[in-house]
């Protein structure tokens, strides 16, 4: 794969074993498949990842760089047991982008193999970003409270139609504990979770004094179960957990990703450096690479961000914008018009921001305008936030331009076509200003 397979270990409840699961899973994955790159990072501030995997002096490149302009591959350092890790930091500041931005960031990362994200015991920006970026979400549950809290994580994934990626894992379970003579605690947790329509792993992680002692002692180094507790039941449980993750990893086809990566590199070598500046590699709706096929070009005036929207995704956006009958694809794509979106931020027009869609002809002249209601259009809001690179409630005045017809990337970014777009962009902006619409 040309992007990492992301595994998020998440729970709103503390003390359920998130970090123990994340760190040991990394070790077992590497042990079961030595040639597979495994990387781990933590959004929490307890430095457990560093204490298990760090070799030599502390790296000055921390997980904070993941939310800046540093490539994830540059942040990863080879650590103990062959696992790559990204150094932790005491304070993390969320970027101005929406949480879905991290998925876009990681999907364009030159980082192979599996990336494990250990999250905080709270559903904040970082935990939500990890959930949205993940290909697989493991939620440890040890009691009724952690089971109830799992619903908040499920809601985040359900909103983006990826609830099937969430799996519950009974964790830190005392195998001797029973609710009655017939029902053990971990059996009840699994039964109660399935009653709530959760997916539950067939294995669990036992509570073990031996495993708990690996995080204590005179040394600051944390020891993995694989090397220091192989005589416990937890050893076999982690092996089964790692095998489950590898099964999910192997189920993802990588030929498409490799093909897209190669085509993306070809595109970059064929277009001018100035036209590549601020070029976003992923579609703002589905967050998958968009440079390997034809797409609808977009440009954000404030940030100068530019990119392409897959034709299928553009139909969905066009439907939310009430542009035209999206079922009539021939007429829709034959129009060589420009779609202009103006966003007036909150405070300018009221407590909520206002979105207006304008359709302009090939000369940049205004054909029609319509204000669009944003309530209930979550996918549209998230797409606009990915295009602008900031939440809509932080916008002031925005102007986004989209081509209504799809073109190939190298065709659109060729010198003549791009100069033509720049002229049309200026004419559209001038027309909207003269009409008092921007």
CORNORQUI-V752042 format. One record per backbone hydrogen bond with DSSP energy under -0.5 kcal/mol. NH is the residue of the N-H (numbers start at 1). CO is the residue of the C=O. If there is no record, write none. Layout:
BEGIN
NH | CO
NH | CO
END
This chain:
BEGIN
4 | 106
5 | 113
6 | 4
7 | 115
8 | 6
8 | 136
9 | 117
10 | 8
10 | 138
11 | 120
16 | 13
21 | 17
22 | 18
23 | 19
24 | 20
25 | 21
26 | 22
27 | 23
28 | 24
29 | 25
30 | 26
31 | 27
32 | 28
33 | 29
36 | 33
37 | 35
39 | 114
40 | 84
41 | 116
43 | 118
51 | 47
52 | 48
53 | 49
54 | 50
62 | 60
63 | 87
65 | 62
66 | 63
67 | 64
68 | 65
70 | 65
74 | 71
75 | 71
76 | 72
77 | 85
79 | 83
80 | 53
82 | 79
83 | 80
84 | 38
85 | 77
86 | 40
87 | 61
87 | 85
94 | 92
101 | 98
102 | 99
103 | 100
104 | 100
105 | 101
106 | 102
107 | 103
108 | 104
109 | 106
111 | 109
114 | 37
115 | 5
116 | 39
116 | 114
117 | 7
118 | 41
118 | 116
119 | 9
119 | 117
122 | 120
124 | 122
128 | 124
129 | 125
130 | 126
131 | 127
132 | 128
133 | 129
134 | 130
135 | 6
136 | 6
137 | 165
138 | 8
138 | 136
139 | 137
139 | 167
140 | 138
141 | 169
147 | 143
148 | 144
149 | 145
150 | 146
151 | 148
152 | 149
153 | 149
154 | 150
155 | 151
156 | 152
157 | 153
158 | 154
159 | 155
160 | 157
161 | 158
162 | 157
165 | 162
166 | 163
167 | 137
168 | 199
169 | 139
171 | 141
172 | 205
173 | 205
175 | 173
177 | 174
179 | 183
180 | 183
184 | 182
185 | 177
188 | 184
189 | 185
190 | 186
191 | 187
192 | 188
193 | 189
194 | 190
195 | 191
196 | 192
196 | 193
197 | 194
198 | 193
199 | 166
201 | 168
205 | 170
206 | 204
207 | 173
208 | 206
212 | 208
213 | 209
214 | 210
214 | 211
215 | 212
216 | 213
222 | 51
223 | 214
228 | 224
229 | 225
232 | 229
235 | 232
236 | 232
237 | 233
238 | 234
239 | 235
240 | 236
241 | 237
242 | 238
243 | 239
244 | 240
245 | 241
246 | 242
247 | 243
248 | 244
249 | 245
250 | 246
251 | 247
252 | 249
253 | 251
258 | 254
259 | 255
260 | 256
261 | 257
262 | 258
263 | 259
264 | 260
265 | 261
266 | 262
267 | 263
268 | 264
269 | 265
270 | 266
270 | 267
271 | 267
275 | 272
276 | 272
277 | 273
279 | 276
280 | 278
280 | 306
283 | 288
287 | 283
290 | 281
291 | 281
295 | 407
296 | 309
297 | 295
298 | 307
299 | 401
300 | 305
301 | 299
301 | 399
304 | 300
306 | 278
307 | 298
309 | 296
311 | 294
314 | 310
315 | 311
316 | 312
317 | 313
318 | 314
319 | 315
320 | 316
321 | 317
322 | 318
322 | 319
323 | 318
326 | 324
328 | 325
329 | 327
332 | 328
333 | 329
334 | 330
335 | 331
338 | 360
339 | 402
340 | 338
340 | 358
341 | 400
342 | 340
342 | 356
343 | 398
344 | 342
344 | 354
345 | 343
345 | 396
347 | 350
348 | 345
349 | 345
354 | 344
355 | 372
356 | 342
357 | 370
358 | 340
359 | 368
360 | 338
360 | 358
361 | 365
364 | 361
367 | 359
368 | 359
370 | 357
372 | 355
377 | 374
381 | 377
382 | 378
383 | 379
384 | 380
385 | 381
386 | 382
387 | 383
388 | 384
389 | 385
390 | 385
391 | 96
394 | 391
395 | 392
398 | 343
400 | 341
401 | 299
402 | 339
403 | 297
404 | 337
407 | 295
412 | 408
413 | 409
414 | 411
418 | 414
419 | 415
420 | 416
421 | 417
422 | 418
423 | 419
424 | 420
425 | 421
426 | 422
427 | 423
428 | 424
429 | 425
430 | 426
431 | 427
432 | 428
433 | 429
434 | 430
435 | 431
436 | 433
437 | 432
438 | 432
END
